[in-house]
Amino acid sequence: MKRKNMNIGLFNDCFPPVMDGVSVCVENYAYWLQKKVGGVSVFTPNVPGADYNYDFEVVNYISVPVPFRAPYVTGIAEVDPTYLKTIESRNFKIVHAHCPFASGATALRVARKQHIPCIATFHSKYRDDFSRVLPSKLMVDGIIKQIISFYEKVDQVWVPQASVKDVIREYGFKGPVEVVDNGSDLCADYPEKYFVEARRELGVKPDEFMLLFVGQHIWEKNVKFIIEALSRIHDENYRMFFVGTGYAEQEMKKLVTSLGLDDKVTFAGSITDREGIKKYYAAADLFLFPSLYDNAPLVVREAAAIHTPAIMIKGATASTIITDGEDGFLIDNNLDSFEAKLRELIHDPERVHRIGVQASKSIVRSWEDVLDEVIDRYNALIASRTMIQKL
């Protein structure tokens, strides 16, 4: 039987309706922890107009926009009296930071004050983010040093994929690192008619090969590489959908138009409704994700959960979860390789479908399964700190 009021604090600088892999991760952590053990609170900056009506508590605090990264916000919790009063009233058993910035610093302060464990998950390639907006490598190096200093102060550091260890080591972290997978909330047995209906609703013809990208529309995710590859196969019978938003969206649209791809490419915008995004995954034949920026993208697993395999770049941190030709496809980081693979797969949809089904079995775990492991790890860490009450 679930015991209530276990007081787990989850801290992150973004949360739905700001949609990215980390915010979806935190939302699923909160949902399943609340369902299984109760007493879960998410602490995050406020997004104006957001509906925080969940089965778990969301404590939001004063925020300001992140420069050059709309719709992201960051928080200034220390000047929010309501937030300060709320967090002071909590007696946590464990806190888990999913970000090394303002929210992570708050989690660490709470852990030290209450003498409880603090876990921090290393999700992102922060160096790439700061290198884009800061003019000096010295400045970027300084920020990375501060980030690693944060991870050195917590009780455990987690990464969502084994290959991400290489990234945090490259940044200078020398301590122990635990691998705890991300999951998917889209795991289910889907009848064939679900896929057919999804294509019909999106206006994809039965003989069209549907390609899909879901994620932030930022250059770091190699979206220009996708568009340029699409221009090379304009003669093929395909449709391409970009789902998401980001600072590069308008320039992406201009590039599509300049290459004469408006009849092939659709920008669907940001889709926050999970049922809505499922339809795109279900309608798609192939997921295009040639990013060198991502560590462990949820979207690849989400697509696989609905039988859509991904094309990724050999050697990329994100691509280590797939085996070429078994549960996905790997290409070299050049347009010739990308074009050749797209042409090959467009003419072999049955093979693509078989590999998509295999991907749903080999690279996807449900969030419920992942959170069973997380709870066990929380309990072990709490026990190691000689706390008696367990989740």
C-alpha positions in Angstrom: 0.0 0.0 0.0 1.3 3.5 -0.9 2.4 5.6 2.1 1.6 9.3 1.9 3.6 12.4 2.5 7.0 11.1 1.8 8.2 14.6 0.9 10.3 14.2 -2.2 11.5 17.4 -3.9 12.1 17.5 -7.6 13.9 20.7 -8.8 14.3 21.9 -12.4 14.5 25.2 -14.3 11.8 24.1 -16.7 8.5 22.3 -16.6 5.5 21.9 -18.9 4.2 23.9 -20.7 7.8 24.5 -21.6 8.5 21.3 -23.4 11.8 19.6 -23.7 13.2 16.2 -22.7 14.1 17.3 -19.2 10.7 18.8 -18.4 9.0 15.7 -19.7 11.3 13.6 -17.6 10.6 15.6 -14.4 6.8 15.5 -15.1 7.0 11.7 -15.4 9.2 11.4 -12.3 6.6 13.4 -10.4 3.6 11.5 -11.7 4.9 8.0 -11.0 6.5 8.9 -7.6 3.2 10.5 -6.5 1.3 7.4 -7.7 3.7 5.0 -6.0 4.8 6.7 -2.8 3.1 10.1 -2.6 4.2 13.4 -1.1 5.9 14.7 -4.3 6.6 18.4 -5.0 8.1 20.0 -8.1 9.9 23.3 -7.7 10.2 25.3 -10.9 10.1 28.9 -12.2 6.7 30.2 -13.1 5.5 30.2 -16.7 2.9 32.9 -17.1 -0.5 31.4 -17.9 0.6 27.9 -17.1 -1.9 25.4 -15.5 -0.2 23.6 -12.7 -3.2 21.5 -11.8 -1.6 18.1 -11.2 -2.1 15.2 -8.8 1.2 16.2 -7.3 2.2 19.7 -6.0 3.9 22.2 -8.3 5.6 25.1 -6.4 6.4 27.8 -8.9 8.3 31.0 -8.2 9.1 34.3 -9.8 10.8 34.0 -13.1 12.4 36.0 -15.9 12.9 35.0 -19.6 16.2 33.4 -20.6 17.9 35.6 -23.2 17.9 34.2 -26.7 16.2 31.0 -25.6 12.4 31.6 -25.7 10.2 30.1 -24.2 12.6 29.2 -21.4 12.5 31.1 -18.1 14.8 31.0 -15.1 13.9 31.6 -11.5 14.8 34.1 -8.8 13.3 32.1 -6.0 15.1 33.9 -3.2 12.9 37.1 -3.7 9.6 35.2 -3.8 8.3 35.2 -0.2 5.5 32.7 -0.9 8.0 30.2 -2.3 10.4 30.8 0.6 7.7 30.2 3.1 6.6 27.0 1.3 10.0 25.4 1.1 10.8 26.3 4.7 7.8 24.4 5.8 8.9 21.1 4.1 10.7 18.3 5.8 12.1 16.4 2.8 13.5 12.9 2.8 15.4 13.4 -0.4 15.8 16.0 -3.1 16.6 15.5 -6.8 17.9 18.2 -9.0 17.6 17.9 -12.8 19.4 21.2 -13.5 22.7 22.7 -12.1 21.5 26.3 -12.2 19.1 28.2 -9.9 16.8 25.3 -9.1 19.7 22.9 -8.5 21.4 25.3 -6.2 18.1 25.6 -4.2 17.9 21.8 -3.9 21.5 21.6 -2.6 20.8 24.3 0.0 17.7 22.5 1.2 19.7 19.2 1.4 22.5 20.7 3.4 20.1 22.5 5.8 17.9 19.4 6.4 20.8 16.9 6.3 19.2 14.8 3.6 20.6 13.3 0.4 20.7 15.3 -2.9 20.8 13.6 -6.3 21.6 15.5 -9.4 21.0 14.2 -13.0 23.4 15.5 -15.7 21.1 15.9 -18.7 22.5 18.3 -21.2 25.6 19.5 -23.2 25.8 22.8 -21.4 29.0 23.8 -23.1 27.3 23.9 -26.5 24.5 26.1 -25.1 26.8 28.7 -23.7 29.3 28.6 -26.6 26.5 29.8 -28.9 25.7 32.9 -26.9 29.0 33.9 -25.2 31.9 35.4 -27.2 34.7 34.0 -25.1 35.9 30.5 -24.6 37.3 31.6 -21.3 33.8 32.7 -20.1 32.3 29.3 -21.2 35.1 27.4 -19.4 34.3 29.4 -16.3 30.7 28.5 -16.4 31.5 24.8 -17.0 33.8 24.9 -14.0 30.9 26.2 -11.9 28.5 23.5 -13.2 31.0 20.8 -12.4 31.5 22.3 -8.9 27.7 21.9 -8.4 27.8 18.2 -9.3 30.9 17.6 -7.0 28.8 18.8 -4.0 25.8 16.4 -4.4 25.5 12.9 -3.0 25.0 11.1 -6.3 25.3 12.1 -9.9 23.1 10.3 -12.4 23.2 10.3 -16.2 20.4 9.0 -18.4 22.6 7.0 -20.8 26.0 5.3 -20.4 27.6 7.4 -23.2 26.8 10.6 -21.3 29.5 9.6 -18.8 32.0 10.6 -21.5 30.5 14.1 -21.6 30.6 14.8 -17.9 34.1 13.4 -17.7 35.1 15.7 -20.6 33.8 18.6 -18.6 36.1 17.7 -15.7 33.9 15.6 -13.3 36.0 12.9 -11.7 33.6 11.4 -9.2 31.3 8.3 -9.4 28.4 8.4 -11.9 25.3 6.2 -11.9 23.3 5.4 -15.1 19.6 5.6 -14.7 17.6 5.3 -17.9 14.9 7.7 -19.2 11.6 6.1 -20.0 8.6 6.7 -22.2 5.0 7.4 -21.3 3.9 6.2 -24.8 4.5 2.5 -24.3 1.3 0.5 -25.2 0.0 -2.0 -27.7 -1.3 0.0 -30.6 -3.7 -1.6 -33.1 -3.0 -1.1 -36.8 -6.0 1.1 -37.2 -4.4 3.6 -34.8 -1.5 4.2 -37.3 -3.9 4.4 -40.2 -6.1 6.9 -38.5 -3.1 9.1 -37.5 -2.0 9.3 -41.1 -5.4 10.2 -42.2 -5.8 13.0 -39.6 -2.5 14.5 -40.7 -3.3 14.3 -44.4 -0.5 11.9 -45.2 -1.4 9.8 -48.3 -1.1 6.0 -48.0 1.8 5.9 -50.5 3.7 8.8 -49.0 6.7 8.2 -46.8 6.4 10.3 -43.7 9.6 11.8 -42.1 9.5 13.5 -38.7 11.6 15.6 -36.4 10.4 16.5 -32.9 12.4 18.8 -30.7 13.7 22.3 -30.2 14.1 24.2 -33.4 17.7 25.3 -32.8 20.7 24.9 -35.0 22.6 22.8 -32.5 20.3 19.9 -33.2 21.5 19.8 -36.8 18.2 20.8 -38.3 20.0 22.6 -41.2 21.6 19.2 -42.1 18.1 17.7 -42.2 16.7 20.4 -44.5 19.7 20.2 -46.9 19.3 16.4 -47.1 15.6 16.8 -47.9 16.4 19.2 -50.7 18.6 16.4 -52.3 15.6 14.0 -52.4 12.9 16.3 -53.6 12.1 13.8 -56.4 11.1 11.2 -53.8 7.5 10.7 -52.6 7.8 11.9 -49.0 6.3 14.4 -46.5 8.3 15.9 -43.7 7.0 17.4 -40.5 8.9 19.5 -38.0 7.3 19.6 -34.5 8.5 22.1 -32.0 9.7 25.6 -31.7 12.9 27.5 -31.0 15.0 30.5 -31.9 15.9 29.1 -35.4 12.3 28.4 -36.5 11.9 31.4 -38.8 15.3 30.9 -40.4 14.5 27.2 -40.9 11.3 28.2 -42.7 13.1 30.6 -44.9 15.7 27.9 -45.8 12.9 25.5 -46.7 11.3 28.1 -49.0 14.6 29.0 -50.6 15.2 25.3 -51.4 11.8 24.9 -52.9 10.5 22.5 -50.3 7.3 24.2 -49.2 5.3 21.4 -50.9 7.1 18.7 -48.9 7.7 20.3 -45.5 5.2 21.2 -42.8 6.0 23.1 -39.6 3.5 21.9 -37.0 4.6 24.2 -34.2 4.8 23.3 -30.5 2.5 20.5 -29.4 2.2 20.1 -25.7 -0.7 17.7 -25.7 0.7 14.1 -25.4 -2.2 12.6 -27.4 -1.5 15.1 -30.1 2.2 14.3 -30.3 1.5 10.6 -30.4 -0.4 11.0 -33.7 2.8 12.4 -35.3 4.9 9.5 -34.0 2.2 7.0 -35.2 1.9 8.5 -38.6 5.6 8.7 -39.3 7.6 6.1 -41.0 11.0 7.4 -40.0 12.3 9.8 -37.3 15.2 12.0 -38.3 17.5 12.9 -35.5 21.1 13.6 -36.7 21.9 15.7 -33.6 25.5 15.8 -32.2 24.2 18.1 -29.4 21.9 15.8 -27.5 23.0 13.4 -24.7 20.0 11.1 -24.3 17.0 12.4 -26.2 13.6 11.3 -25.0 12.1 11.8 -28.5 14.1 8.9 -30.0 12.6 6.6 -27.4 9.2 8.1 -27.8 9.2 7.5 -31.5 10.4 4.0 -31.0 7.6 3.3 -28.6 5.2 3.9 -31.4 7.2 1.8 -33.9 9.1 4.7 -35.6 12.8 4.0 -35.9 15.4 6.8 -36.0 18.2 7.8 -38.3 21.2 9.1 -36.2 24.9 9.9 -36.7 27.5 7.3 -36.0 29.5 8.2 -32.9 27.1 10.8 -31.6 26.5 10.6 -27.8 22.8 10.1 -28.4 23.1 7.3 -31.0 24.7 4.7 -28.8 21.4 3.2 -27.8 20.7 1.9 -31.3 22.3 -0.9 -33.4 22.5 0.0 -37.1 20.0 -2.1 -39.1 18.5 -3.7 -36.0 16.6 -1.1 -34.1 17.5 2.1 -36.0 19.8 3.4 -38.7 23.3 5.1 -38.5 24.8 7.4 -41.0 28.1 9.2 -41.4 28.1 12.9 -40.7 27.8 14.1 -44.3 25.0 14.8 -46.8 26.0 12.0 -49.2 25.5 9.4 -46.5 22.3 11.0 -45.3 20.8 11.3 -48.8 21.8 7.7 -49.7 20.2 6.3 -46.5 17.0 8.3 -47.0 16.6 7.1 -50.6 17.3 3.5 -49.6 14.7 3.5 -46.8 12.0 5.4 -48.7 12.0 2.5 -51.1 11.9 -0.2 -48.4 9.1 0.8 -46.1 8.4 -2.8 -44.9 12.0 -3.0 -43.6 11.7 0.3 -41.9 8.5 -0.9 -40.2 10.1 -4.1 -39.0 13.0 -2.3 -37.5 10.6 0.2 -35.8 8.7 -2.7 -34.1 12.1 -4.1 -32.9 13.0 -0.6 -31.6 9.9 -0.6 -29.5 11.1 -3.7 -27.8 14.8 -3.1 -27.4 15.4 0.6 -26.6 12.2 1.6 -24.7 11.3 1.3 -21.0 8.1 2.6 -19.5 8.4 5.4 -17.0 6.7 3.2 -14.5 9.4 0.6 -14.8 12.1 3.3 -14.6 10.6 4.9 -11.5 10.5 1.5 -9.7 14.3 1.5 -10.1 14.5 5.2 -9.0 12.5 4.4 -5.8 14.9 1.6 -5.0 17.9 3.9 -5.5 16.3 6.6 -3.4 15.7 4.1 -0.6 19.3 2.9 -0.7 20.7 6.4 -0.5 18.3 7.4 2.3 19.4 4.3 4.2 23.0 5.1 3.6 22.4 8.4 5.4 21.0 6.4 8.4 17.5 7.7 7.9 15.0 5.1 9.3 11.8 5.8 7.4 11.7 4.5 3.9 9.6 5.3 0.9 
